[in-house]
Amino acid sequence: MYEKLPVPFGLVRYGVAPDHPEVKNCINTFTQTAAKDRFTFLGNVDIGSDITFSQLREAYHAVVLAYGAAQDRALNIPGESLPNVLSAREFVGWYNGLPENADLKVDLNVESVGIIGQGNVAVDVARILLTPVDILKVSLM
C-alpha cells in the first residue's frame, strides 16, 4: 500500500471529526490488516514523483486506485480567496493534524461562521465549531 502521507489510515486519521471515536476505532481493524505478513505500507510516497505509474504496473499484476478527494472544488464566487475563508477539506485537515494543513491560519476568535454545504462534512465542521475547546482538548485530535 502506497500513501502520500507519512502515516497510514487516510481520511479515518485526517478526515473524521475528532468527536467520532467510534468511527476512528476502525483503525483497529486496519491495524489488524496491516499486521498480515503479505501487507506492506510505504508512506511518504508521491505517485508520479517518487515512483511512476508505469513502474507500479510493471511491479504488480493489478493496481487499485483508492485515493480520496485531494483537491478543493472552487465555487468561482467573489471573496472565496479572502482571509478566513477555508475549504472544509483544509479545515478538517487542520483540526485533525494533517501535516499539509498544520500551518493553516485559522482564526477561531470569531462570533459567527457561515458554512456552505449540507453534507456530513459540513455537519462535522458545524459540530466541531460548536464544541467547547476544553472538550476538544481531550479528544483524539
C-alpha positions as CSV (number, residue, x, y, z in Angstrom):
1,M,0.0,0.0,0.0
2,Y,1.4,3.3,-1.1
3,E,0.4,6.5,0.7
4,K,1.3,10.1,0.1
5,L,1.2,10.9,3.8
6,P,3.8,9.6,6.2
7,V,1.3,7.6,8.2
8,P,-1.5,5.2,7.3
9,F,-5.3,5.4,7.7
10,G,-6.0,8.2,5.3
11,L,-9.3,10.0,5.9
12,V,-10.0,7.9,9.0
13,R,-7.0,9.6,10.6
14,Y,-7.2,13.0,8.9
15,G,-10.8,13.4,7.8
16,V,-13.1,12.1,10.6
17,A,-14.2,14.6,13.2
18,P,-12.3,14.0,16.5
19,D,-15.5,13.6,18.4
20,H,-16.3,10.5,16.4
21,P,-14.1,8.0,18.4
22,E,-16.4,5.1,17.3
23,V,-15.6,5.8,13.6
24,K,-11.9,6.3,14.4
25,N,-11.9,2.9,16.2
26,C,-12.0,1.2,12.7
27,I,-8.2,2.0,12.8
28,N,-8.0,-1.2,14.9
29,T,-9.4,-3.2,12.0
30,F,-7.0,-1.5,9.6
31,T,-4.1,-2.2,12.0
32,Q,-5.0,-5.9,12.0
33,T,-4.9,-5.9,8.2
34,A,-1.5,-4.1,8.2
35,A,-0.1,-6.7,10.6
36,K,-0.5,-9.5,8.0
37,D,2.7,-10.9,6.6
38,R,1.8,-10.1,3.0
39,F,0.9,-6.4,3.7
40,T,3.5,-3.6,3.3
41,F,2.9,0.0,4.0
42,L,5.0,2.6,2.1
43,G,4.3,6.1,3.4
44,N,5.5,9.5,2.2
45,V,5.4,8.3,-1.5
46,D,4.1,10.6,-4.1
47,I,2.9,8.6,-7.1
48,G,4.2,10.3,-10.2
49,S,7.2,11.9,-8.5
50,D,8.7,9.2,-6.3
51,I,7.5,6.3,-8.4
52,T,5.8,6.3,-11.8
53,F,2.5,4.7,-12.6
54,S,4.3,2.6,-15.3
55,Q,6.7,1.3,-12.6
56,L,3.7,0.3,-10.5
57,R,2.1,-1.6,-13.4
58,E,5.4,-3.4,-14.0
59,A,5.7,-4.4,-10.3
60,Y,2.2,-5.6,-9.7
61,H,-0.4,-7.7,-11.5
62,A,-3.1,-5.1,-10.7
63,V,-3.2,-1.6,-9.3
64,V,-6.2,-0.3,-7.3
65,L,-6.6,3.4,-7.3
66,A,-8.2,4.0,-3.8
67,Y,-7.5,7.7,-3.2
68,G,-9.7,10.3,-1.7
69,A,-10.6,13.8,-2.7
70,A,-7.2,15.5,-2.7
71,Q,-8.3,18.9,-4.3
72,D,-10.9,21.5,-3.4
73,R,-13.5,22.5,-5.9
74,A,-13.6,26.2,-6.4
75,L,-17.1,27.8,-6.4
76,N,-15.8,30.7,-8.5
77,I,-17.6,33.3,-6.4
78,P,-16.3,36.7,-5.3
79,G,-14.5,36.6,-2.0
80,E,-13.7,32.9,-1.8
81,S,-10.0,33.6,-1.6
82,L,-10.2,36.2,1.2
83,P,-8.6,35.6,4.6
84,N,-10.6,33.3,6.9
85,V,-12.4,31.6,4.0
86,L,-11.4,28.0,4.1
87,S,-12.4,24.8,2.4
88,A,-13.9,22.1,4.6
89,R,-11.0,19.8,3.4
90,E,-8.4,22.3,4.7
91,F,-10.3,23.0,7.9
92,V,-10.9,19.3,8.7
93,G,-7.2,18.5,7.8
94,W,-6.2,21.3,10.2
95,Y,-8.2,20.1,13.2
96,N,-7.2,16.5,12.6
97,G,-3.5,17.4,12.3
98,L,-2.9,16.7,8.6
99,P,0.7,17.8,8.0
100,E,-0.1,19.8,4.9
101,N,-2.6,21.9,6.9
102,A,-0.5,22.3,10.1
103,D,0.3,25.9,9.3
104,L,-3.1,26.9,8.1
105,K,-4.1,30.3,9.5
106,V,-7.4,29.6,11.4
107,D,-8.9,32.4,13.4
108,L,-11.2,30.9,16.0
109,N,-11.8,34.2,17.7
110,V,-14.9,35.0,15.7
111,E,-18.6,35.2,16.8
112,S,-20.2,33.6,13.7
113,V,-19.2,31.2,10.9
114,G,-21.1,30.5,7.7
115,I,-20.9,27.0,6.3
116,I,-21.7,26.4,2.6
117,G,-22.8,22.8,2.2
118,Q,-25.1,20.4,3.9
119,G,-23.4,17.1,3.8
120,N,-21.8,15.0,6.5
121,V,-18.6,17.0,6.5
122,A,-20.5,20.3,6.8
123,V,-22.3,18.9,9.8
124,D,-19.0,17.7,11.3
125,V,-17.5,21.2,10.8
126,A,-20.5,22.8,12.5
127,R,-20.4,20.4,15.4
128,I,-16.6,20.9,15.9
129,L,-17.1,24.7,15.8
130,L,-19.9,24.5,18.4
131,T,-18.0,22.2,20.7
132,P,-16.2,23.9,23.7
133,V,-12.4,23.9,23.4
134,D,-12.0,22.1,26.8
135,I,-14.0,19.1,25.4
136,L,-12.0,19.0,22.2
137,K,-8.7,19.0,24.1
138,V,-9.5,15.6,25.5
139,S,-10.5,14.1,22.1
140,L,-8.3,12.1,19.7
141,M,-7.1,15.3,18.0
